[in-house]
């Protein structure tokens, strides 16, 4: 026997052993699973599906409630109304009003933008929160 034949024979034996070793646990697990299906209680499956549907309905209900709350929180005001004190903070002020093409506010007034995703600006009296002008793009 030549050296090459010996190497090929050893490789074939090693491959056969590896395949046998790897295949045995997979076949055993497959048989175990098949036996489990035979004795499986399908009533629990239905109960699980009902629980899943209930969870989904509760999730959708929570989403709808959150959306309604967002709609209630989002408001627009008109001239003569008072803007809530929450929006009378410096982070809502428009200091660079020229870049927004807004007129300079008179002394004691400021431009306020309550919602970053809305292009509605309010000229507000700083002392009282009274809206002197509303501008929407």
N, C-alpha and C positions, 0 to 999 in steps of 0.2 A: 504494500500500500504506500502510495506516495504521500508526501507531506501535505499537498493540496487536498487530496482525498480525505485525509485525516481531519483537517480543519473543517471541511464541508460536513463530514459526518458529525463532528462535535457541535457545529452550528445547528444542524438539523435536530439533534437531540435536545439542545438547549431551547430551541424554538418550540418543540413539541411540549416540553415540560412547562414552559411559560404559558402557552395557550391552555393547557390543562389546568394549571393553577389559577389562572384568571377566569376561566369559564365556570368553574365549580361554584364559587360564591354567587355569581349572577344567576345561575340556574337554580340554586337553592332559594335565593330571594324571590325569584319568579314563582316558584312552587308555593312558597309561603304566602305570597300575595294572592295567588289564585285560590288557595284554601280560605283565605280571609274573606274573599268576595262571596264564597258559597254560604258563609254563615253571617253575613253582614246584615244588620238591622236597617232597612231602608226607611223606617219611620224617623230615625234620627236625621237622615238627609233632608226629609221634608221639613222637619222642625228647624234645621239649620237654615234652609232657604227662607222660611218665614222670618227668622231672626234677621237674616240679611236684608230682606225687604223692609222690615220695620226699621232697621238702622238707617237704610237709605232714605226712607220717608222722613225720619227725624232729621237727618242731615239736610234734606231739601227744605224742610220747614225752617231750620236754623238759617239757611241761606236767604230764604225769603224775608225772614224777620230782620236780618242784618241789612238787606237791601232797603226795606221800608224805613229802618232807622236812619240810614244814610240819606234817604230822600227827605225825611223830616229835618235832619240836621242842615241840609243844604237849603239856604234861603236867599232870596233877593229882596232888597229893601228899596224904598222909593224916597224921593225928596220929602223932607219933613218928618221922616221917621228917625228913630234912634238906632244906631248900630250897637250890637251887644258889646259890653266892655271887654269881652274876650278878644275882640279884634282891634282894640285900641292899644296894641302893643307894637313896639318898634319893628318887629319882624314882619308886620303886615303893611308898614308904611312904604310908599313909593317915593324914594328920595331922588331918583334920577327921572323925574317926570317928563323931561324933554325927550328922552329916548322912547317913551311910551306915547309921545305926541299929545301930552296933556298940558293944559295951561298951568302956569305957576299958581299955587294956592295962596290965598291972602294970609296975612299974619294971623296965627292962631288956628289955622286949618292945615290939614294934610290930606294927601291922597292915600286911600286905603284899598288894598286888594285882599279880601278875605280868603279867596280860594285860588290856589296857584294854577289850577287847571281851567279857570274861568277868566275871561278877559272883561270882567266888570269891575270898574273902579268907582270909588265913592270919595267925594270931597267931604270931609268930616270936620266938624268943629271939635278941636281937641279937648276943650274943657267939658263939653256936655255929651259928645257923641252924636249930635244932630247932623243929619245928612243934608248938606247944602246943594249937592249936585251928584247925579249918578251918570256914569258914562260906560256904555257897553259897546264893544266892537263886534 
